[in-house]
């Protein structure tokens, strides 16, 4: 394989791979079952923690 062939493959399929990965990660974040996890994470700083003294 030449450099030009590898570069062409990275330009086309690399972009497709990164786009699909981005869409999967965004979809994973906004899935319906994640709502409780997001609420818990958002309110975590307000929980009383007796471990710090």
BAFI-3210 file (N, C-alpha, C; in Angstrom, 3 decimals, decimal comma, padded with zeros to 6 digits):
// residues 53
n [1|2|3|4|5|6|7|8|9|10|11|12|13|14|15|16|17|18|19|20|21|22|23|24|25|26|27|28|29|30|31|32|33|34|35|36|37|38|39|40|41|42|43|44|45|46|47|48|49|50|51|52|53]
n.u [000,839|000,479|001,417|-000,445|-002,727|-003,314|-003,777|-006,040|-007,890|-007,982|-008,984|-011,579|-012,900|-012,094|-013,347|-016,015|-016,065|-015,480|-017,721|-019,866|-019,176|-019,439|-022,224|-023,240|-022,305|-023,614|-026,258|-026,259|-025,985|-028,407|-030,334|-033,416|-033,300|-031,182|-031,883|-032,363|-029,775|-028,525|-029,939|-029,212|-026,440|-026,418|-027,405|-025,615|-023,662|-025,013|-025,579|-025,243|-022,196|-020,624|-018,046|-016,027|-015,544]
n.v [-001,191|002,176|005,466|007,365|005,820|004,901|007,367|008,285|006,324|006,813|009,401|009,057|006,672|007,001|009,371|008,573|006,584|008,138|009,838|008,018|006,981|009,305|009,791|007,477|007,782|010,164|009,330|007,312|008,819|010,220|008,282|006,812|005,402|006,532|008,769|008,731|008,302|010,680|012,579|011,793|012,249|015,013|015,966|015,076|016,642|017,894|016,046|014,941|014,213|012,209|011,388|013,229|014,529]
n.w [000,000|-000,792|000,365|-000,483|-000,943|001,660|002,868|001,474|002,265|005,020|005,008|003,973|005,150|007,771|008,527|008,325|010,316|012,642|012,626|012,948|015,457|017,039|016,787|017,998|020,635|021,415|021,140|023,077|025,387|025,534|025,881|027,039|029,536|030,840|032,208|035,019|035,954|035,146|036,633|039,219|039,121|038,718|041,125|042,980|044,238|046,250|048,152|051,492|052,977|055,180|055,349|055,193|057,535]
ca.u [000,000|001,242|000,984|-001,645|-003,849|-003,633|-004,339|-007,394|-008,716|-008,168|-009,851|-012,968|-013,421|-011,841|-014,414|-017,235|-015,921|-015,625|-019,108|-020,702|-018,836|-020,054|-023,671|-023,504|-022,089|-024,704|-027,454|-026,119|-026,194|-029,803|-031,270|-034,415|-032,946|-030,091|-032,439|-032,124|-028,338|-028,214|-030,490|-028,377|-025,160|-026,625|-027,675|-024,616|-022,917|-025,846|-025,704|-024,402|-021,160|-020,032|-016,685|-015,045|-015,339]
ca.v [000,000|003,420|006,523|007,996|004,905|004,964|008,679|008,317|005,479|007,514|010,562|008,671|005,753|007,582|010,328|007,799|005,953|009,164|010,291|006,980|006,957|010,478|009,584|006,437|008,348|011,098|008,521|006,619|009,810|010,641|007,155|007,031|004,840|007,299|009,929|008,621|008,483|012,098|013,279|011,471|012,929|016,447|016,290|014,433|017,613|018,339|014,971|015,070|013,191|012,176|010,878|014,321|015,132]
ca.w [000,000|-000,843|001,280|-001,030|-000,710|003,081|003,165|000,930|003,107|006,291|004,766|003,748|006,163|009,096|008,781|008,559|011,626|013,683|012,619|013,556|016,882|017,649|016,859|018,999|021,969|021,694|021,349|024,359|026,448|025,597|025,924|028,096|030,832|031,442|032,891|036,456|036,184|034,987|037,793|040,373|038,949|038,867|042,528|043,816|045,038|047,359|049,126|052,677|053,015|056,517|055,276|055,190|058,837]
c.u [000,875|000,664|-000,320|-002,885|-004,280|-004,279|-005,767|-008,344|-008,986|-009,095|-011,307|-013,507|-013,161|-012,922|-015,731|-017,200|-016,105|-017,056|-020,044|-020,440|-019,481|-021,560|-024,040|-023,347|-023,179|-025,998|-027,423|-026,399|-027,664|-030,796|-032,206|-034,001|-031,828|-030,604|-032,172|-030,646|-027,955|-028,751|-029,634|-027,030|-025,301|-026,816|-026,638|-023,876|-023,711|-026,032|-024,769|-023,434|-020,467|-018,596|-015,649|-014,936|-016,585]
c.v [001,241|004,418|007,156|007,121|004,942|006,295|008,795|007,494|006,169|008,712|010,159|007,818|006,245|008,568|009,615|007,167|006,969|009,687|009,288|006,891|008,117|010,271|008,522|007,001|009,352|010,339|007,795|007,573|010,142|009,477|007,320|006,507|005,612|008,476|009,893|008,815|009,953|012,909|013,038|012,190|014,435|016,844|015,713|015,437|018,094|017,267|015,224|013,900|013,250|011,708|011,983|015,018|015,582]
c.w [000,000|000,155|000,803|-000,815|000,751|003,456|002,659|001,795|004,451|006,126|004,637|004,893|007,577|009,479|009,065|009,947|012,754|013,756|013,271|015,049|017,612|017,810|017,888|020,401|022,347|021,943|022,679|025,520|026,626|025,570|027,122|029,466|031,533|032,258|034,391|036,795|036,100|036,169|039,034|040,289|039,152|040,325|043,484|044,716|046,243|048,425|050,298|052,718|054,363|056,508|055,411|056,538|059,413]
res [x|x|x|x|x|x|x|x|x|x|x|x|x|x|x|x|x|x|x|x|x|x|x|x|x|x|x|x|x|x|x|x|x|x|x|x|x|x|x|x|x|x|x|x|x|x|x|x|x|x|x|x|x]
***
